[in-house]
Amino acid sequence: MKLEVKNYKALDAIYMPFKIAPFLLTLQVLLVIIQAVLPTILLAFTTAGFVDTAIAILNYNQPYEKIYVPLLLLLAVVGAISIFKNLPGIVSSRLKFSLERKLKPAFIHARAGLSFCHIEDSKCWELVNRVANDPVGAIQRGAKAYLDFLRSIVSIVAILWLVAFNVWWTTLVIIAFSIPLLWLAVRAGKINYQASVATRKHVRRHEYYHDMLINRDAVEERTLFNYGEEITKRFTQQYEIARLSLLKVNARQWLVVKGASIATSLVAILISITLINPVITGTMSPGMFMGIVITVFNMVNILGWTLQDATENISSINGYMNDLSAFASLSKTEGAHDLPSCDNVEFNSLEFSNVRFRYPTGEHYVLDNLSFKIKKGQHYAFVGLNGAGKTTIIKLLTGLYPDYEGQIFINSKELREYPLQTLKTLFSVVYQDFARYQIHLGDNIALGNCANENDKDSVYDALRLAGLDDVVSQLSDGINTPLGKISENGVDISGGQWQKVAIARSIVSPAPIKIFDEPTASLDPISESLIYNDFEKLMQGKTTIFISHRLGSTKLADEILVIHGGNIIEKGTHSELMELNGKYCEMFNSQRRWYG
């Protein structure tokens, strides 16, 4: 199942579950209708039969044995009401399982295929979080709202028929009070959903602070710097802003809607009083009076609570569906889900020709008429201050942002002419904030070559080249040992070892171009120098690009490109740039003491 690009409506909360599990939803509808009829018509008539028979027995007009049949009927209806009250919940749980199995993967698929520009846009990302974090829960709440609405309407129609059959004018009074209650409920639903959207940013913040307070990754610094109290204050502040905002809206709407419900209760009392006269005159039996009074007050509960809540939730799901429409229409990256091509691509050259680029939400060009050329088998270092545009170059190369000006050539062919699966084959990147996958060590590394993940020999070679032999020998189950603390027998390794796992993932990749985007930024200079010495051995004969504002890697490069203001201001070998005595020389001299 795939998420369609269309204008979603509130009724899609019913249509989508029906499309996935038609039998379960149809069964749930039937149970809801039965659940609506039992407490109204059947309960009213069985109550009437029991009360009238009891009165006749007390008046010595009937033998006491006559009470058993109406009593058993009444108990049977009450028992059936109790049984059918729980059955829809059981079916709903089964329906939830079906939705999670089919609907949730569709949302994950849509989310994974989003263009990268949406991921870096905070407003789009808030939309994505609202829609895709719990789609099954949101849609099932919408379906439940419609089912509650159906149950309420069936119950009210049954009650109106019963009341109209005895006192016709009361039907008009009930309808007259129902219309404004429904209008208020619709309005409340819209306002409540808008309020939840407005407070979402505060919710995200207090959730982040909550993670800081309980996450084991931060426990050392939390203990060392004792910042728990300060973060708790910030958590409380954001939590209270969100809570009070929602509370204010909900309280106001609750008072208005439930105030109207009280008026409906008064109407029910009035109707009950008017029915006393028919009982006195003998046109209505006492039992039927009791049955109607019970159903009328049951209707008050439906009008004042169930129907209003259902209508309010339908209005809220309509807001969710508007967001879902916006989410589904977000641009997608063609080939985002494709595995890297199994065909090895021969790389000869890469060239930027007058490339200009600015981010969709940015006002200034990050890259401005950038031109350079990279040849096969050479080592290159892109250096510059933070914000110079180094990482942006990698985002363009890997196809994350195809809307640049100018041209990028790979083997004399424009980069945008390559399918994304080919670009995935060409490049392997070790990022500064590399991922730490809490899965088996071997699987961690095999992710670097998903097109041939069963090649265990290449995994072992990568482990050896990355210097992880000692780590593997210390693990209880070798490369089959799960990393992290999610698994019961998982092992947490050091930061440096995690970094070597990320490097091994790059080594196992058959990509001809290896990119290291500030992979040592979190390390001290001595550890950095040791890792770069390992890089020199690992990358012999390969085309490599080092991205850094720290210059520990530059002596390994065949050519250094100094980027400043989105352009290359200097290029050459280390010795050539030192002789030039320009920006690179200034940067290197300022860091000289780090590397000795």
C-alpha positions as CSV (number, residue, x, y, z in Angstrom):
1,M,0.0,0.0,0.0
2,K,1.2,3.5,-0.9
3,L,0.0,6.8,0.4
4,E,-1.9,8.6,-2.3
5,V,-1.4,12.2,-3.3
6,K,-4.8,13.7,-3.0
7,N,-7.0,16.1,-1.1
8,Y,-7.9,14.0,2.0
9,K,-11.2,14.5,3.7
10,A,-12.4,13.6,7.2
11,L,-14.4,10.6,5.7
12,D,-11.0,9.1,4.7
13,A,-10.7,8.1,8.3
14,I,-13.4,5.5,7.5
15,Y,-12.4,4.8,3.9
16,M,-8.7,4.0,4.6
17,P,-9.5,1.3,7.3
18,F,-12.2,-0.1,5.1
19,K,-9.8,-0.4,2.2
20,I,-7.3,-2.3,4.4
21,A,-9.7,-4.4,6.5
22,P,-13.2,-4.3,5.0
23,F,-14.5,-7.3,7.0
24,L,-13.3,-5.9,10.4
25,L,-14.7,-2.4,9.8
26,T,-18.1,-3.8,8.5
27,L,-18.3,-6.0,11.6
28,Q,-17.5,-3.0,13.8
29,V,-20.3,-1.0,12.1
30,L,-22.8,-3.8,12.7
31,L,-21.8,-4.1,16.4
32,V,-22.1,-0.4,16.8
33,I,-25.7,-0.4,15.4
34,I,-26.6,-3.3,17.6
35,Q,-25.0,-1.5,20.5
36,A,-27.2,1.6,19.7
37,V,-30.5,-0.3,19.4
38,L,-30.2,-2.5,22.5
39,P,-30.2,0.2,25.1
40,T,-33.0,2.2,23.5
41,I,-35.9,0.2,21.9
42,L,-35.3,-3.2,23.5
43,L,-34.4,-1.9,26.9
44,A,-37.4,0.4,26.9
45,F,-39.9,-2.3,25.9
46,T,-38.4,-5.0,28.2
47,T,-38.4,-2.4,31.1
48,A,-42.0,-1.5,30.3
49,G,-43.0,-5.2,30.2
50,F,-41.3,-6.0,33.5
51,V,-42.7,-2.9,35.4
52,D,-46.3,-3.4,34.0
53,T,-46.2,-7.1,35.0
54,A,-44.9,-6.3,38.4
55,I,-47.6,-3.7,39.0
56,A,-50.3,-6.1,37.8
57,I,-49.0,-8.8,40.2
58,L,-49.0,-6.2,43.1
59,N,-52.6,-5.4,42.2
60,Y,-53.5,-9.1,42.2
61,N,-54.4,-9.0,38.6
62,Q,-51.7,-11.5,37.6
63,P,-50.2,-14.5,39.3
64,Y,-46.6,-14.0,40.5
65,E,-45.3,-16.7,38.0
66,K,-45.9,-14.2,35.2
67,I,-42.9,-12.1,36.3
68,Y,-40.3,-14.6,35.2
69,V,-40.6,-14.1,31.5
70,P,-40.4,-10.3,31.5
71,L,-37.6,-10.5,34.1
72,L,-35.6,-12.9,32.0
73,L,-36.1,-10.8,28.9
74,L,-34.9,-7.7,30.8
75,L,-31.9,-9.5,32.2
76,A,-31.1,-10.9,28.7
77,V,-31.2,-7.4,27.2
78,V,-29.0,-6.0,30.1
79,G,-26.6,-8.9,29.6
80,A,-26.5,-8.4,25.9
81,I,-25.8,-4.7,26.4
82,S,-22.9,-5.6,28.6
83,I,-21.5,-8.1,26.1
84,F,-21.9,-5.9,23.0
85,K,-20.4,-3.0,24.9
86,N,-17.0,-4.7,24.9
87,L,-17.1,-6.5,21.5
88,P,-16.4,-3.3,19.4
89,G,-13.3,-2.7,21.5
90,I,-12.0,-6.2,20.7
91,V,-12.6,-5.7,17.0
92,S,-11.0,-2.3,17.2
93,S,-7.8,-3.9,18.6
94,R,-7.7,-6.3,15.7
95,L,-8.3,-3.5,13.2
96,K,-5.4,-1.5,14.8
97,F,-3.1,-4.5,14.2
98,S,-4.1,-4.5,10.5
99,L,-3.6,-0.8,10.2
100,E,-0.2,-0.9,11.7
101,R,0.8,-3.8,9.4
102,K,-0.2,-2.0,6.2
103,L,-0.8,1.7,6.8
104,K,2.2,2.5,9.0
105,P,4.7,1.2,6.4
106,A,3.0,3.4,3.8
107,F,3.7,6.5,6.0
108,I,7.3,5.3,6.6
109,H,7.7,4.9,2.9
110,A,6.4,8.3,2.1
111,R,8.5,9.9,4.9
112,A,11.6,8.2,3.7
113,G,11.1,9.4,0.1
114,L,10.8,13.1,1.0
115,S,13.0,15.6,-0.8
116,F,15.9,16.5,1.5
117,C,14.9,20.2,1.5
118,H,11.8,19.3,3.5
119,I,13.9,17.6,6.2
120,E,16.0,20.7,6.7
121,D,12.9,23.0,6.8
122,S,11.6,23.3,10.4
123,K,8.0,24.1,9.4
124,C,7.9,21.1,7.0
125,W,9.4,18.9,9.6
126,E,6.8,19.9,12.2
127,L,4.1,19.0,9.6
128,V,5.8,15.6,9.1
129,N,5.9,15.0,12.8
130,R,2.3,15.9,13.3
131,V,1.1,13.6,10.5
132,A,3.6,10.7,10.5
133,N,4.5,10.1,14.1
134,D,1.2,8.3,15.0
135,P,-0.9,7.9,11.8
136,V,-2.6,4.7,12.9
137,G,-3.7,6.3,16.2
138,A,-4.9,9.5,14.4
139,I,-6.9,7.6,11.8
140,Q,-8.3,5.1,14.2
141,R,-9.5,8.0,16.5
142,G,-11.2,9.5,13.4
143,A,-12.8,6.1,12.6
144,K,-14.0,5.8,16.2
145,A,-15.4,9.3,16.0
146,Y,-17.5,8.4,13.0
147,L,-18.6,5.1,14.6
148,D,-19.6,7.0,17.8
149,F,-21.5,9.4,15.7
150,L,-23.3,6.6,13.9
151,R,-24.2,4.9,17.2
152,S,-25.4,8.2,18.6
153,I,-27.6,9.0,15.6
154,V,-29.1,5.4,15.5
155,S,-29.8,5.7,19.3
156,I,-31.4,9.1,18.9
157,V,-33.5,8.1,15.9
158,A,-34.7,5.0,17.9
159,I,-35.5,7.2,20.9
160,L,-37.2,9.9,18.8
161,W,-39.4,7.2,17.2
162,L,-40.3,5.8,20.6
163,V,-41.1,9.2,22.1
164,A,-42.9,10.5,19.0
165,F,-45.1,7.4,19.1
166,N,-46.4,8.5,22.5
167,V,-45.8,12.4,22.6
168,W,-45.1,13.6,19.1
169,W,-44.2,17.3,19.9
170,T,-41.2,16.3,22.1
171,T,-39.4,15.1,19.0
172,L,-39.4,18.7,17.6
173,V,-38.0,20.1,20.9
174,I,-35.2,17.5,21.0
175,I,-34.2,18.3,17.4
176,A,-34.3,22.0,18.1
177,F,-31.8,21.6,20.9
178,S,-29.6,19.1,19.0
179,I,-28.7,21.4,16.1
180,P,-26.9,24.1,18.2
181,L,-25.1,21.5,20.2
182,L,-23.7,19.9,17.0
183,W,-22.6,23.3,15.7
184,L,-20.8,24.0,19.0
185,A,-19.1,20.6,18.9
186,V,-17.8,21.2,15.3
187,R,-16.5,24.6,16.3
188,A,-14.8,23.2,19.4
189,G,-13.1,20.5,17.3
190,K,-11.6,23.0,14.9
191,I,-10.4,25.3,17.7
192,N,-8.9,22.4,19.7
193,Y,-6.9,21.0,16.7
194,Q,-5.6,24.5,15.8
195,A,-4.5,24.9,19.4
196,S,-2.7,21.5,19.3
197,V,-0.9,22.6,16.2
198,A,0.1,25.9,17.8
199,T,1.5,24.3,20.8
200,R,3.4,21.6,18.9
201,K,6.7,23.5,19.0
202,H,6.5,23.7,22.8
203,V,5.7,20.0,23.0
204,R,8.8,19.2,20.8
205,R,11.0,21.3,23.2
206,H,9.7,19.8,26.4
207,E,10.1,16.3,24.9
208,Y,13.7,17.1,24.0
209,Y,14.4,18.3,27.5
210,H,12.7,15.2,28.8
211,D,15.0,13.0,26.8
212,M,18.0,15.0,28.1
213,L,16.9,14.2,31.7
214,I,16.3,10.5,31.2
215,N,18.5,9.4,28.3
216,R,21.4,7.2,29.3
217,D,23.7,8.8,26.6
218,A,23.7,12.1,28.6
219,V,24.0,10.5,32.1
220,E,27.8,11.2,32.5
221,E,27.6,14.9,31.6
222,R,24.3,15.2,33.5
223,T,26.1,13.9,36.6
224,L,29.4,15.8,36.0
225,F,27.9,19.2,35.4
226,N,24.8,18.8,37.5
227,Y,22.6,20.5,35.0
228,G,19.6,18.5,35.8
229,E,17.9,21.2,37.8
230,E,18.3,23.8,35.0
231,I,17.0,21.4,32.3
232,T,14.1,20.5,34.6
233,K,13.2,24.2,34.8
234,R,13.3,24.5,31.1
235,F,11.3,21.3,30.7
236,T,8.7,22.6,33.1
237,Q,8.5,26.0,31.4
238,Q,7.8,24.5,27.9
239,Y,5.5,21.9,29.3
240,E,3.4,24.5,31.2
241,I,3.2,26.7,28.1
242,A,1.8,23.8,26.1
243,R,-0.5,22.6,28.9
244,L,-1.9,26.0,29.8
245,S,-2.6,26.9,26.2
246,L,-4.5,23.7,25.6
247,L,-6.2,23.8,29.0
248,K,-7.5,27.4,28.3
249,V,-8.9,26.4,24.9
250,N,-10.4,23.1,26.2
251,A,-11.9,24.6,29.3
252,R,-13.6,27.4,27.4
253,Q,-15.0,25.0,24.8
254,W,-16.0,22.5,27.5
255,L,-18.0,25.2,29.4
256,V,-19.8,26.3,26.3
257,V,-20.7,22.8,25.0
258,K,-21.5,21.3,28.4
259,G,-23.5,24.3,29.4
260,A,-25.7,23.6,26.5
261,S,-25.9,20.0,27.6
262,I,-27.3,21.1,30.9
263,A,-30.1,22.8,29.0
264,T,-30.8,19.6,27.2
265,S,-31.1,17.8,30.6
266,L,-33.7,20.3,31.7
267,V,-35.6,19.6,28.5
268,A,-35.5,15.9,29.4
269,I,-36.9,16.6,32.8
270,L,-39.7,18.7,31.2
271,I,-40.5,15.9,28.8
272,S,-40.7,13.4,31.7
273,I,-43.1,15.7,33.6
274,T,-45.4,16.0,30.6
275,L,-45.6,12.2,30.3
276,I,-47.0,11.9,33.9
277,N,-50.5,13.1,32.7
278,P,-50.9,10.3,30.1
279,V,-50.0,7.8,32.8
280,I,-52.6,9.3,35.2
281,T,-55.3,9.2,32.4
282,G,-54.4,5.7,31.5
283,T,-53.3,6.4,27.9
284,M,-49.8,5.3,28.8
285,S,-48.8,2.4,31.1
286,P,-46.5,3.0,34.0
287,G,-44.0,0.6,32.5
288,M,-43.9,2.4,29.2
289,F,-43.5,5.7,31.2
290,M,-40.4,4.2,32.9
291,G,-39.0,2.9,29.6
292,I,-39.4,6.2,27.9
293,V,-37.9,8.2,30.8
294,I,-34.9,5.9,30.8
295,T,-34.4,6.3,27.1
296,V,-34.9,10.1,27.2
297,F,-32.2,10.5,29.9
298,N,-30.0,8.1,27.9
299,M,-30.5,10.4,25.0
300,V,-29.4,13.4,27.1
301,N,-26.2,11.6,27.8
302,I,-25.8,10.9,24.1
303,L,-26.5,14.5,23.0
304,G,-24.5,16.1,25.8
305,W,-21.5,13.8,25.7
306,T,-21.2,11.0,23.1
307,L,-22.5,12.9,20.1
308,Q,-20.7,16.1,20.9
309,D,-17.4,14.3,21.5
310,A,-17.8,12.4,18.3
311,T,-18.6,15.6,16.3
312,E,-15.7,17.4,17.9
313,N,-13.3,14.5,17.1
314,I,-14.6,14.4,13.5
315,S,-13.8,18.1,13.2
316,S,-10.3,17.4,14.6
317,I,-9.7,14.6,12.2
318,N,-10.7,16.9,9.4
319,G,-7.8,19.2,10.5
320,Y,-5.5,16.1,10.6
321,M,-6.6,15.2,7.0
322,N,-5.8,18.7,5.8
323,D,-2.3,18.2,7.2
324,L,-2.2,14.7,5.6
325,S,-3.0,16.3,2.2
326,A,-0.2,18.7,2.6
327,F,2.2,15.9,3.7
328,A,1.3,13.7,0.8
329,S,1.8,16.6,-1.7
330,L,5.4,17.3,-0.5
331,S,7.9,16.7,-3.2
332,K,9.6,13.3,-3.3
333,T,13.1,12.3,-4.4
334,E,12.9,9.8,-7.3
335,G,14.8,6.7,-6.5
336,A,15.1,7.5,-2.8
337,H,14.1,3.9,-1.9
338,D,16.3,2.2,-4.5
339,L,19.3,0.3,-3.4
340,P,22.7,1.3,-4.9
341,S,23.2,-0.1,-8.4
342,C,24.8,-3.5,-8.5
343,D,26.8,-2.4,-11.5
344,N,30.2,-1.0,-10.7
345,V,30.6,2.5,-12.1
346,E,34.0,3.3,-13.5
347,F,35.0,6.7,-12.2
348,N,37.4,9.0,-14.0
349,S,36.7,12.6,-13.2
350,L,34.4,14.9,-11.3
351,E,34.0,18.6,-12.2
352,F,32.1,21.6,-10.7
353,S,31.6,24.2,-13.4
354,N,30.4,27.7,-12.2
355,V,28.1,26.1,-9.6
356,R,25.9,28.4,-7.6
357,F,23.5,27.3,-4.9
358,R,21.4,28.6,-2.0
359,Y,19.1,26.8,0.2
360,P,15.3,27.1,-0.4
361,T,14.8,29.2,2.8
362,G,18.2,31.0,2.4
363,E,18.7,34.5,1.0
364,H,22.4,34.3,0.1
365,Y,24.3,31.9,-2.1
366,V,26.3,29.3,-0.1
367,L,28.2,28.4,-3.2
368,D,29.0,31.2,-5.8
369,N,30.4,30.3,-9.2
370,L,32.4,27.4,-7.7
371,S,34.6,25.5,-10.1
372,F,37.1,22.7,-9.5
373,K,38.1,19.3,-10.9
374,I,38.8,15.9,-9.2
375,K,40.7,13.1,-10.8
376,K,40.6,9.4,-10.2
377,G,42.9,7.9,-7.6
378,Q,43.8,11.3,-6.0
379,H,43.4,12.5,-2.4
380,Y,41.7,15.9,-2.0
381,A,41.1,18.1,1.1
382,F,38.4,20.8,1.2
383,V,39.3,23.2,4.0
384,G,37.8,26.3,5.3
385,L,36.0,27.9,8.3
386,N,32.6,26.7,9.4
387,G,29.9,27.8,7.1
388,A,32.2,28.2,4.1
389,G,30.1,25.7,2.0
390,K,32.2,22.5,2.4
391,T,29.3,20.2,3.5
392,T,27.0,21.8,0.9
393,I,29.3,20.5,-1.8
394,I,28.7,16.9,-0.5
395,K,24.9,17.4,-0.4
396,L,25.0,18.4,-4.1
397,L,27.3,15.5,-5.1
398,T,25.1,12.9,-3.4
399,G,21.9,14.3,-5.0
400,L,20.3,15.7,-1.9
401,Y,19.8,19.1,-3.6
402,P,19.5,18.8,-7.5
403,D,18.3,22.4,-7.9
404,Y,21.7,24.1,-8.3
405,E,22.8,26.5,-11.0
406,G,25.7,25.7,-13.2
407,Q,26.8,22.2,-13.9
408,I,28.4,19.2,-12.1
409,F,30.0,16.6,-14.3
410,I,30.9,13.0,-13.5
411,N,32.8,11.4,-16.3
412,S,31.8,14.3,-18.5
413,K,28.1,13.6,-17.9
414,E,25.9,16.0,-15.9
415,L,25.2,14.7,-12.4
416,R,21.4,15.3,-12.7
417,E,21.3,12.9,-15.7
418,Y,22.4,10.0,-13.4
419,P,19.7,8.0,-11.6
420,L,19.9,8.3,-7.8
421,Q,20.8,4.6,-7.4
422,T,23.9,5.3,-9.5
423,L,24.9,8.2,-7.3
424,K,24.6,5.9,-4.3
425,T,27.0,3.6,-6.0
426,L,29.5,6.3,-6.7
427,F,29.8,7.9,-3.3
428,S,30.5,6.6,0.2
429,V,30.3,9.2,3.0
430,V,31.5,9.1,6.6
431,Y,29.7,12.1,8.3
432,Q,30.7,14.0,11.4
433,D,27.6,12.9,13.1
434,F,27.7,9.3,11.8
435,A,24.9,7.0,12.8
436,R,25.2,4.4,15.6
437,Y,23.0,1.5,14.7
438,Q,22.1,-0.7,17.6
439,I,22.2,-3.9,15.6
440,H,24.8,-6.7,15.2
441,L,28.3,-5.5,14.5
442,G,28.4,-7.4,11.2
443,D,25.1,-5.9,10.1
444,N,26.3,-2.5,11.1
445,I,29.1,-2.8,8.6
446,A,27.2,-4.7,5.9
447,L,24.8,-1.6,5.6
448,G,27.6,0.0,3.6
449,N,27.0,-2.5,0.8
450,C,23.2,-3.3,0.9
451,A,23.3,-4.5,-2.7
452,N,25.6,-7.3,-1.6
453,E,25.0,-7.6,2.1
454,N,25.7,-11.4,2.2
455,D,29.3,-10.9,1.3
456,K,30.8,-11.8,4.7
457,D,34.4,-11.8,3.4
458,S,34.2,-8.1,2.6
459,V,32.8,-7.4,6.1
460,Y,35.8,-9.2,7.7
461,D,38.2,-7.4,5.5
462,A,36.7,-4.0,6.4
463,L,36.8,-4.9,10.1
464,R,40.5,-5.7,9.8
465,L,41.4,-2.6,7.7
466,A,39.5,-0.4,10.1
467,G,41.4,-1.8,13.1
468,L,38.5,-3.5,14.8
469,D,40.1,-7.0,15.1
470,D,40.8,-6.4,18.9
471,V,37.2,-5.3,19.4
472,V,35.8,-8.4,17.7
473,S,38.0,-10.7,19.7
474,Q,36.6,-9.2,22.9
475,L,32.9,-9.6,22.0
476,S,31.1,-12.7,23.2
477,D,29.6,-13.6,19.9
478,G,32.1,-11.9,17.5
479,I,30.5,-9.9,14.7
480,N,27.1,-11.3,15.6
481,T,27.2,-9.4,18.9
482,P,24.5,-6.7,19.0
483,L,25.8,-3.2,19.8
484,G,24.2,-0.8,22.2
485,K,21.8,-1.5,25.0
486,I,18.5,-2.2,23.2
487,S,19.2,-6.0,23.1
488,E,19.5,-7.9,26.4
489,N,23.1,-9.1,25.5
490,G,24.0,-5.9,23.7
491,V,27.5,-4.4,24.2
492,D,28.2,-0.6,24.2
493,I,31.6,0.3,22.7
494,S,33.6,3.5,23.0
495,G,33.1,6.5,20.8
496,G,36.4,5.9,18.9
497,Q,35.3,2.3,18.2
498,W,31.9,3.5,17.0
499,Q,33.8,5.8,14.6
500,K,35.9,2.8,13.3
501,V,32.6,1.0,12.7
502,A,31.4,3.9,10.5
503,I,34.8,3.9,8.7
504,A,34.5,0.1,8.1
505,R,31.0,0.7,6.7
506,S,32.6,3.1,4.2
507,I,35.4,0.6,3.4
508,V,33.0,-2.2,2.6
509,S,31.2,0.0,0.2
510,P,32.3,-0.6,-3.4
511,A,31.9,3.2,-4.1
512,P,34.9,4.6,-6.0
513,I,34.8,7.9,-4.2
514,K,35.2,8.0,-0.5
515,I,34.2,11.2,1.3
516,F,35.0,12.0,4.9
517,D,33.0,15.0,6.2
518,E,34.8,16.1,9.3
519,P,34.7,12.6,10.8
520,T,37.2,13.5,13.5
521,A,35.8,16.8,14.6
522,S,34.9,15.4,18.0
523,L,38.4,13.9,18.6
524,D,41.5,15.5,20.2
525,P,44.3,16.4,17.7
526,I,46.5,13.4,18.7
527,S,43.7,10.9,18.1
528,E,42.8,12.7,14.9
529,S,46.4,12.4,13.6
530,L,46.4,8.6,14.4
531,I,43.2,8.1,12.5
532,Y,44.4,10.1,9.5
533,N,47.6,7.9,9.4
534,D,45.2,4.9,9.2
535,F,43.3,6.6,6.5
536,E,46.5,7.0,4.4
537,K,46.9,3.2,4.5
538,L,43.3,2.4,3.9
539,M,42.7,4.7,1.0
540,Q,45.8,4.0,-1.2
541,G,44.7,3.9,-4.8
542,K,41.2,5.3,-4.0
543,T,39.7,8.7,-4.7
544,T,39.1,10.4,-1.5
545,I,37.8,13.8,-0.3
546,F,38.4,15.1,3.2
547,I,36.1,17.9,4.4
548,S,37.5,19.7,7.4
549,H,38.1,23.1,9.1
550,R,40.9,21.4,11.0
551,L,44.0,20.7,9.0
552,G,45.2,17.3,10.4
553,S,44.4,15.6,7.1
554,T,45.8,18.1,4.7
555,K,49.3,16.7,4.4
556,L,47.8,13.5,3.1
557,A,46.2,15.3,0.2
558,D,47.5,15.5,-3.4
559,E,45.6,18.8,-3.6
560,I,44.1,21.1,-1.1
561,L,41.2,23.4,-2.0
562,V,40.6,26.3,0.4
563,I,37.0,27.4,0.4
564,H,35.9,30.8,1.6
565,G,32.6,32.6,0.9
566,G,31.3,29.8,-1.3
567,N,34.3,29.8,-3.7
568,I,37.9,28.5,-3.9
569,I,40.4,31.1,-3.0
570,E,43.5,28.9,-2.9
571,K,44.5,25.5,-4.1
572,G,47.7,23.4,-4.2
573,T,49.7,21.0,-2.1
574,H,50.5,21.7,1.5
575,S,54.0,23.0,0.8
576,E,52.7,25.1,-2.1
577,L,50.1,26.8,0.0
578,M,52.5,27.4,2.9
579,E,54.8,29.1,0.5
580,L,51.8,31.2,-0.8
581,N,51.5,32.5,2.7
582,G,47.8,33.1,2.3
583,K,44.6,32.0,4.1
584,Y,45.7,28.4,4.3
585,C,49.0,29.3,5.8
586,E,47.2,31.5,8.3
587,M,44.8,28.7,9.3
588,F,47.6,26.1,9.5
589,N,49.8,28.3,11.7
590,S,47.0,28.9,14.0
591,Q,46.6,25.1,14.5
592,R,50.2,24.2,14.3
593,R,50.6,23.6,18.0
594,W,47.8,20.9,17.8
595,Y,49.8,18.7,15.6
596,G,53.4,19.4,16.6
